[in-house]
């Protein structure tokens, strides 16, 4: 479990192919010293397990499913990635609840500078749209952001100076692919309401009237 508040950018020092899988080696900043073998770490929004560590270099395995379903398959040596250690129960939830399980890959369709800020448009997968709401939270490459607007299949985001400094978003270009994770709360609510309704198609007006949410005619 994560918050979407990126702790640091880590440099990719090695990408090894292992059959249909890959192993990723990252060089962490010197002040990030508490990571141990078996720990979970978010890399561009994907929950991965630390398989090996030597000094400030950690190694993480990318399964065939991770490579197929996320944009981490495109990462190259020398690039930087967003990293965040797993949430502790004593931590402040500065962003929102992020699981590290990606819903799909988005594509940057627009980007422009507005003084110290960047405005970015991203086309998100159609299957993820139902869980995205205006002024709600979304994780893009592991970064907790607020959805300013939704137009058709695109979301509009405003990136503040602090986020630009701490993350890889300034290096992103129009056409680049990014990992998208929607807010988990909406998914749980939908699932529970489906079960209560005794169906998989959602909640309709008759269900709301039957359970006292609205007045029946």
TORFIMAR-418651 format. One record per residue (C-alpha): residue in three letters; x, z, y. Coordinates in steps of 0.05 Angstrom, whole numbers, plus 5000, padded with zeros to 4 digits. Layout:
BEGIN
+-----+------+------+------+
!  aa !    u !    w !    v !
+-----+------+------+------+
! ala !    X !    Z !    Y !
...
+-----+------+------+------+
***
This chain:
BEGIN
+-----+------+------+------+
!  aa !    u !    w !    v !
+-----+------+------+------+
! unk ! 5000 ! 5000 ! 5000 !
! unk ! 5025 ! 4981 ! 5069 !
! unk ! 5003 ! 4982 ! 5142 !
! unk ! 5026 ! 4914 ! 5168 !
! unk ! 5074 ! 4947 ! 5217 !
! unk ! 5139 ! 4910 ! 5201 !
! unk ! 5199 ! 4956 ! 5199 !
! unk ! 5253 ! 4904 ! 5203 !
! unk ! 5274 ! 4833 ! 5190 !
! unk ! 5318 ! 4824 ! 5129 !
! unk ! 5365 ! 4765 ! 5116 !
! unk ! 5357 ! 4724 ! 5052 !
! unk ! 5427 ! 4722 ! 5022 !
! unk ! 5410 ! 4689 ! 4955 !
! unk ! 5353 ! 4654 ! 4919 !
! unk ! 5364 ! 4646 ! 4844 !
! unk ! 5320 ! 4603 ! 4799 !
! unk ! 5303 ! 4637 ! 4733 !
! unk ! 5261 ! 4587 ! 4694 !
! unk ! 5193 ! 4586 ! 4728 !
! unk ! 5210 ! 4649 ! 4766 !
! unk ! 5261 ! 4666 ! 4820 !
! unk ! 5302 ! 4726 ! 4841 !
! unk ! 5309 ! 4740 ! 4915 !
! unk ! 5367 ! 4779 ! 4946 !
! unk ! 5358 ! 4810 ! 5015 !
! unk ! 5408 ! 4843 ! 5061 !
! unk ! 5373 ! 4902 ! 5094 !
! unk ! 5394 ! 4932 ! 5161 !
! unk ! 5442 ! 4991 ! 5157 !
! unk ! 5390 ! 5042 ! 5180 !
! unk ! 5343 ! 5026 ! 5122 !
! unk ! 5374 ! 5071 ! 5068 !
! unk ! 5317 ! 5104 ! 5030 !
! unk ! 5298 ! 5046 ! 4985 !
! unk ! 5308 ! 5061 ! 4911 !
! unk ! 5302 ! 5021 ! 4846 !
! unk ! 5229 ! 5011 ! 4828 !
! unk ! 5204 ! 5020 ! 4899 !
! unk ! 5151 ! 4973 ! 4927 !
! unk ! 5169 ! 4934 ! 4989 !
! unk ! 5130 ! 4883 ! 5028 !
! unk ! 5167 ! 4817 ! 5039 !
! unk ! 5128 ! 4770 ! 5085 !
! unk ! 5066 ! 4808 ! 5064 !
! unk ! 5077 ! 4805 ! 4989 !
! unk ! 5085 ! 4869 ! 4949 !
! unk ! 5149 ! 4864 ! 4908 !
! unk ! 5189 ! 4913 ! 4866 !
! unk ! 5262 ! 4929 ! 4879 !
! unk ! 5296 ! 4908 ! 4814 !
! unk ! 5369 ! 4920 ! 4835 !
! unk ! 5408 ! 4948 ! 4893 !
! unk ! 5481 ! 4945 ! 4914 !
! unk ! 5496 ! 4974 ! 4982 !
! unk ! 5447 ! 4944 ! 5032 !
! unk ! 5429 ! 4886 ! 4986 !
! unk ! 5366 ! 4891 ! 4944 !
! unk ! 5341 ! 4842 ! 4892 !
! unk ! 5268 ! 4827 ! 4878 !
! unk ! 5235 ! 4784 ! 4825 !
! unk ! 5185 ! 4730 ! 4843 !
! unk ! 5137 ! 4714 ! 4786 !
! unk ! 5110 ! 4643 ! 4775 !
! unk ! 5042 ! 4667 ! 4802 !
! unk ! 5075 ! 4693 ! 4866 !
! unk ! 5111 ! 4627 ! 4875 !
! unk ! 5047 ! 4588 ! 4864 !
! unk ! 5001 ! 4629 ! 4908 !
! unk ! 5045 ! 4646 ! 4967 !
! unk ! 5091 ! 4614 ! 5018 !
! unk ! 5149 ! 4656 ! 4994 !
! unk ! 5165 ! 4598 ! 4947 !
! unk ! 5192 ! 4561 ! 5008 !
! unk ! 5241 ! 4615 ! 5031 !
! unk ! 5314 ! 4593 ! 5036 !
! unk ! 5381 ! 4627 ! 5040 !
! unk ! 5399 ! 4647 ! 5111 !
! unk ! 5327 ! 4656 ! 5133 !
! unk ! 5297 ! 4722 ! 5155 !
! unk ! 5236 ! 4755 ! 5126 !
! unk ! 5190 ! 4811 ! 5148 !
! unk ! 5199 ! 4876 ! 5108 !
! unk ! 5161 ! 4941 ! 5105 !
! unk ! 5168 ! 5000 ! 5057 !
! unk ! 5107 ! 5026 ! 5021 !
! unk ! 5061 ! 5073 ! 5060 !
! unk ! 5070 ! 5148 ! 5051 !
! unk ! 5009 ! 5193 ! 5053 !
! unk ! 5038 ! 5231 ! 5112 !
! unk ! 5048 ! 5167 ! 5153 !
! unk ! 5005 ! 5145 ! 5212 !
! unk ! 4963 ! 5084 ! 5197 !
! unk ! 4987 ! 5045 ! 5257 !
! unk ! 4962 ! 4978 ! 5233 !
! unk ! 4909 ! 4972 ! 5178 !
! unk ! 4907 ! 4979 ! 5102 !
! unk ! 4948 ! 4922 ! 5072 !
! unk ! 4955 ! 4915 ! 4996 !
! unk ! 5009 ! 4862 ! 4993 !
! unk ! 4963 ! 4817 ! 4950 !
! unk ! 4957 ! 4750 ! 4985 !
! unk ! 4889 ! 4716 ! 4992 !
! unk ! 4918 ! 4648 ! 5007 !
! unk ! 4965 ! 4606 ! 5049 !
! unk ! 4949 ! 4589 ! 5121 !
! unk ! 4979 ! 4534 ! 5164 !
! unk ! 4999 ! 4543 ! 5237 !
! unk ! 4961 ! 4491 ! 5277 !
! unk ! 4979 ! 4513 ! 5348 !
! unk ! 5029 ! 4556 ! 5385 !
! unk ! 5043 ! 4565 ! 5458 !
! unk ! 5076 ! 4616 ! 5504 !
! unk ! 5035 ! 4654 ! 5556 !
! unk ! 5084 ! 4694 ! 5598 !
! unk ! 5113 ! 4747 ! 5550 !
! unk ! 5062 ! 4733 ! 5497 !
! unk ! 5052 ! 4679 ! 5445 !
! unk ! 4984 ! 4651 ! 5427 !
! unk ! 4978 ! 4623 ! 5356 !
! unk ! 4925 ! 4586 ! 5318 !
! unk ! 4924 ! 4587 ! 5242 !
! unk ! 4880 ! 4548 ! 5194 !
! unk ! 4861 ! 4596 ! 5138 !
! unk ! 4836 ! 4581 ! 5068 !
! unk ! 4761 ! 4572 ! 5066 !
! unk ! 4753 ! 4625 ! 5012 !
! unk ! 4782 ! 4677 ! 5061 !
! unk ! 4737 ! 4662 ! 5120 !
! unk ! 4680 ! 4706 ! 5096 !
! unk ! 4724 ! 4767 ! 5103 !
! unk ! 4750 ! 4751 ! 5173 !
! unk ! 4712 ! 4777 ! 5234 !
! unk ! 4725 ! 4771 ! 5308 !
! unk ! 4767 ! 4830 ! 5333 !
! unk ! 4780 ! 4850 ! 5261 !
! unk ! 4847 ! 4859 ! 5227 !
! unk ! 4886 ! 4808 ! 5187 !
! unk ! 4956 ! 4807 ! 5158 !
! unk ! 4998 ! 4744 ! 5171 !
! unk ! 5065 ! 4744 ! 5134 !
! unk ! 5056 ! 4820 ! 5128 !
! unk ! 5042 ! 4831 ! 5202 !
! unk ! 4979 ! 4868 ! 5222 !
! unk ! 4945 ! 4827 ! 5276 !
! unk ! 4878 ! 4825 ! 5312 !
! unk ! 4834 ! 4763 ! 5306 !
! unk ! 4816 ! 4743 ! 5377 !
! unk ! 4770 ! 4686 ! 5358 !
! unk ! 4747 ! 4643 ! 5300 !
! unk ! 4731 ! 4569 ! 5309 !
! unk ! 4711 ! 4531 ! 5246 !
! unk ! 4768 ! 4546 ! 5197 !
! unk ! 4819 ! 4568 ! 5249 !
! unk ! 4834 ! 4637 ! 5277 !
! unk ! 4865 ! 4652 ! 5345 !
! unk ! 4918 ! 4706 ! 5351 !
! unk ! 4955 ! 4736 ! 5410 !
! unk ! 5025 ! 4761 ! 5393 !
! unk ! 5052 ! 4818 ! 5437 !
! unk ! 5126 ! 4822 ! 5459 !
! unk ! 5142 ! 4880 ! 5412 !
! unk ! 5116 ! 4841 ! 5352 !
! unk ! 5155 ! 4779 ! 5373 !
! unk ! 5218 ! 4821 ! 5375 !
! unk ! 5208 ! 4856 ! 5308 !
! unk ! 5183 ! 4798 ! 5265 !
! unk ! 5197 ! 4726 ! 5246 !
! unk ! 5138 ! 4697 ! 5284 !
! unk ! 5180 ! 4669 ! 5342 !
! unk ! 5216 ! 4624 ! 5292 !
! unk ! 5151 ! 4596 ! 5264 !
! unk ! 5131 ! 4525 ! 5283 !
! unk ! 5067 ! 4484 ! 5281 !
! unk ! 5058 ! 4461 ! 5209 !
! unk ! 5093 ! 4521 ! 5178 !
! unk ! 5056 ! 4557 ! 5123 !
! unk ! 5043 ! 4632 ! 5125 !
! unk ! 5016 ! 4684 ! 5077 !
! unk ! 4945 ! 4709 ! 5093 !
! unk ! 4914 ! 4775 ! 5071 !
! unk ! 4845 ! 4794 ! 5096 !
! unk ! 4819 ! 4864 ! 5106 !
! unk ! 4808 ! 4897 ! 5038 !
! unk ! 4749 ! 4939 ! 5064 !
! unk ! 4703 ! 4879 ! 5070 !
! unk ! 4717 ! 4859 ! 4998 !
! unk ! 4699 ! 4928 ! 4971 !
! unk ! 4635 ! 4931 ! 5012 !
! unk ! 4614 ! 4862 ! 4987 !
! unk ! 4628 ! 4882 ! 4914 !
! unk ! 4590 ! 4947 ! 4919 !
! unk ! 4530 ! 4914 ! 4952 !
! unk ! 4529 ! 4860 ! 4899 !
! unk ! 4527 ! 4912 ! 4845 !
! unk ! 4472 ! 4951 ! 4879 !
! unk ! 4432 ! 4887 ! 4886 !
! unk ! 4443 ! 4872 ! 4813 !
! unk ! 4469 ! 4803 ! 4827 !
! unk ! 4532 ! 4766 ! 4849 !
! unk ! 4501 ! 4724 ! 4905 !
! unk ! 4501 ! 4778 ! 4959 !
! unk ! 4447 ! 4816 ! 4997 !
! unk ! 4384 ! 4782 ! 5021 !
! unk ! 4326 ! 4804 ! 5065 !
! unk ! 4284 ! 4829 ! 5007 !
! unk ! 4340 ! 4874 ! 4983 !
! unk ! 4349 ! 4903 ! 5053 !
! unk ! 4274 ! 4916 ! 5059 !
! unk ! 4270 ! 4947 ! 4990 !
! unk ! 4325 ! 4998 ! 5007 !
! unk ! 4299 ! 5015 ! 5076 !
! unk ! 4350 ! 4979 ! 5119 !
! unk ! 4296 ! 4936 ! 5152 !
! unk ! 4220 ! 4938 ! 5156 !
! unk ! 4184 ! 4891 ! 5109 !
! unk ! 4131 ! 4847 ! 5139 !
+-----+------+------+------+
***
